[in-house]
Amino acid sequence: MSTIAEQIENLKSASVEQTQASQQLAQEVAGKMGDIDQKVNQSIQQVEQTYDEKASGLTIIATDGYKKAVESASGGKNTVVYDAQGNPNVMVVVPRFNVEDLGLTELDLGSGTHPAFQTNGAPRSEILVGKFLASNASGGTAVVGGVQPRVSVNFDTAKNFCTQKGDNWHLMSIHEWAAIALWSLANGTVPRGNTNHGRSHVNYWETAPRADGGIPGDSDGTGRTDTGKGPAAWGHDHTDFGIQDLVGNVWEWIDQMKLQDGRIITTLDNNPSVAEANWTPHQAYYDSTSETGGNPILNSTVTNRMGDLGDDANSGNSNFIDFRSMSQDPSYTPIQLLRRLLLETATDQTVGGRLYTRNYGERLPLRGGDWGSGSSAGLGALRLGISRSLSHSSIGFRPAFFV
């Protein structure tokens, strides 16, 4: 028979063994639970990866399907380009042409490829121009129909919105605008547009939905219309697949041209990579018949300056004339490139629209007119009276793309 001391020692030994067994069991359970957690996490990661892959695949299928649908419906005249932000941009394909093939001999355009289809002297077979004005989109802008255009941006902001879309994107250039305008003139499809508060000032029955829901023709409110919602005659080729809203609706910022103290400065061809400081100044000035605002006249110098050199103010003396009626000083030597860019004209048998100028300070171009411009709007409308910093609800922009 064991003593009480021996029994106590036996109990202590049994307790230690039980504790050790419990700890070993706990470790085994923890290990198995860890294995289970790891397998669960791996399963979750695999499911998430599979979902992401399928979602990405579905996105590719969806975007590719949209592009194919647009191309099929338009017979290849339109396509869709997705930008760096993933936003869709419906673009019109503009094929290269020679200026002599337009048959506009009275405009004295010379011969050869229009500069819109040349970059640093190298030809391009086509360019892509936004079918619609740029509109708001996630992280930037898109080019889609049936929405309000992006407005109230200054020149540099508009240009940045275009370049941030990615490589080969740029703000529509003076070369591209002129090429489209000349093509429309040659084909008898000079577009009309929203030039009278939601309707055409020529054909009142041509209307589109207004931003404020107002009545077409009512001068109260905001007469700006949704992108591409007008009739086919508002497209550059008078079809639903043409470039929409070039005339009226909102003025459009244009790149690769400016007026510096009355002097015309441009790039030599369609090259958005050329820094502004390296654009070419021409021996061509928008002079005035009066220091207080007579008609603009092309001259080899400025004889009537309407303000102080370097003054960029958006107020003060200005002048205007219908582009078709602009005259030239006898001493002025015509410049073929400027005729091709619709900055001068050899005849009044050209596109219409009003030319506005201030021959002092730096002036960046707007083209086309807005919803209240009436007969002052047109493919020849050119506003050279404002600084690059101006923004307004009647000013928008249009992206273009090199293939």
Secondary structure, DSSP 8 states (H G I E B T S, - for coil): ---HHHHHHHHHHHHHHHHHHHHHHHHHHHHHHHHHHHHHHHHHHHHHHHHHHHHHHHHHHHHHHHHHHHHHHHTTSEEEEE-TTS-EEEEEEEE--BGGGGT-GGG---SSB-GGGEETTEE-SEEEEESS--EEETTEEEB-SSS-B--S--HHHHHHHHHTT-TTEEE-BHHHHHHHHHHHHHTT-----B-SSSB-SS-TT-B--BTT---TT--SS---B-TT-S-GGGBTTSSTTS-B--SBSSEEE-BSEEEETTEEEE-SSS-TTS-GGGSEEEEEEEEESSTTT--EEEESS-SS--S-TT---SSS--EEEEGGG-EE-TT----HHHHHTTSS-S-SSS---EEEE--SSEE--EEE--TT-GGG-EEEEEEE-S-TT---TTEE--EEE--
